[in-house]
Amino acid sequence: ADAGEIVEALVAHLESGQRRAEQELVRFFDLSVDLFCVAGLDGFFRRVNENFNRVLGYAESELLAKQFVDFVHPDDREATLTEISRLSRGETTLRFRNRYLRVDGAAVWLEWNARAVPDEGVIYAVARDVTERVRLENDLAKSRRDVDDFMENANVPLHRVDERLARAEAERDALRRRLADLEHDARGQTPASATPERAS
């Protein structure tokens, strides 16, 4: 299951009021390789799994002590607050990207899937580190721009143009393959055992 499906299953199970929901929440947190959290609509994390420490470098106590927007890159805070507002109205977050700042100041791109239970003031969210994917996407976009600029401004023999285009196409193919590998890895990241069982 992808991260969005996991969030939907988790919220549905918690809303059902079944006794084992809390146990399954613990299992989600412990087994997932993604960043799992429960946050409040007041802007504070209430619970985070160990992967937050692995990716961002902060201790759990540090993450719980400040509003989560304080850890967001300044350029992404407005968009993040807008997304939280959408969640508070009962809308679902799917593949929202923003940058979080590591403890060493470096930016990490996270891709979020989340749902809120507005009546309880709670958000359930899963994030994935997509920093490498964003870098590859940017490299691919730059490669396309470079070719466009070259074609627009080139005043060179045709065989030179063909050589440049062939190199650019090879670079793009390599980037596309790497992106496809990342997508494949991402789809297989969540252990099957972390998926909640349906009630009989």
N, C-alpha and C positions, 0 to 999 in steps of 0.2 A: 504494500500500500504506500501511496505517496504521502507527503506531510499533510496535505489538505484533508485527505481521507482520514488520517489518524486523528486530526483535531476534531472532525465531525463525529467520529466514533467515540472519542473521549467525552465530548460534551454530552452526546446523547446518553451515554452510560451514566454519567454523573447526574444528569437531570432525571434519570429514571428512579433514583433513590434506592437502588439496590445496595445491599449491605457490602458486597465485595467491590464496590466502585472505588473505595479508598485504596484497597489492596492493588487494584489494577492501575490506579494512578501512580502508586509507588513503583510498580513494575515498569510502567512507561518511562518514568524518570530514570530508573536504574539501568535499563537495557538499551535505550536509544542512544545512537551515536550523534543525534542532533541535539540542539539546544532546546530544552523543554522548560517552560516556566508557567507559573500562575501569577498573574498580576492583578492589581486593583485598578478600577477606573479612576482612582485617586492619583494614579501615576507612579505607584510604588510596586516593585516586585514583592510578591509574597513568598514565592518559593522558586528556586532555580535548581537545575541539576548540575552535576559536576562538569559537564561540558562547557558551561559558561566560564568556569575557571580555566579550563584547558584552552579555549579559544581566545578569551579576553584577558586572562591573567589576574583577575580580581578574585579575592576571597568572597565567599557567599555573604559574609557579614557586611562587606563593603557594598555589594550590589543591593542589599536590602535596605541599606541606610539612606540611600539617596533616590530621588525620582529617576526613573529609567531614562527619561529624556536627557538627563545630565550626562549620560554616557554616549549619547548620540552625537555624531559629527555636527558642528554648528550649522553647516549648509543643509542638513537633512532634518533639522528639528521641526521646521514649520510643516513639512510634508508628513512627518511622524505624528504630530499633534492632530493634523487633519484626519489621518487614518484612525487614530484613537477616537476621534469624534464620530466617525462612521461606525466604529465598533459599538460605541455607546448607544447608537440608534438601532442596534440589532443586526447591522450588516456584517458580512463575512469578509475577512481579509484573505486574499489569495495572491501569493507571490509578490508581496510588497517588499521592495528593497530599500534598505538604508544602510548607512555606515555607522558602526560603533567604533569607539576609540579604545584601543587596548590600553593596559596599564602603562605600557612604554610609549604611548602616544600615537602608535601606528593605527591606521584605519583598516577595519575589516568590513567587507561587504556581507550583510546578512539578508537572506530572503525569508520572509515571514508568511506563515499561514496561521490564522487566528480566528477565534470566535469568542464573543462575550455573552455572559448571562447578565443582562442589564439589571434585572430585579435584584440580583445578588451583588452587583458591582464588581464582577470578576471577569477576567480575560484568561482564556486558555490558549497558549500559543506555542508553536514550534518554529524554530529558525534553523537555517542551514548556512554554513559558511560557503559563500559563492565567490570569494575573492578571486580565485584562479579563473573561474568562468568569466567574470567581468573583465579580467585582464585579457583573456583570449578574445572575447567579443570586441573589445576596444582595438586589439591588434588587427582583427579581421576588418573592422571598419576603416582603420587607417590604411590597410593594404588596398582596399577599394578606392579610397580617396587618392592615394599615391598614383594608382593606375590612371584614374580619371584626370589628374593633374598632368601626368606624363603625356597622355593622349592629346590633351588640349593644347599643351605648349610644345610638344615635340617637333623638332625640325631636323630629323635624323633619317638615315636610310631605313627602308622598310624592314630589312633583316634585323636591324637593331631593335625596332619596335616589336617584332615577333619574339626576339629573345627576351626582352623585358616582360612582355605579356606572359610568356611561358613560365618565367621565374615567379611572377606574381601569382599565376594560377596554381603553381606547385605549392607556394606558401599558403595560399587560401585553402587548398585541399588539406594540407597538414593541420591548419587551425580548425577546419571543420571536423576532421577526424578526432582531434583532441576534445572539441566541444561535445561531440557525440559520445566519446568515452566518459566524459564527466557526467553527462545526462544518464548514461547507462549505470554508472556507479551510484549516482544519487538515487535512482529508482530502486536499487538493491540494498540501500544502506540500512533500512529499518528492519530489525529482526522480526521474523514472522511471529515469534513468541511474544512480541510486544504488542500485537494487535489484540484488542479486547475480545473476549469470547461473547457470543450472543447468548442471551438468556434463553433457556429452554422453555 
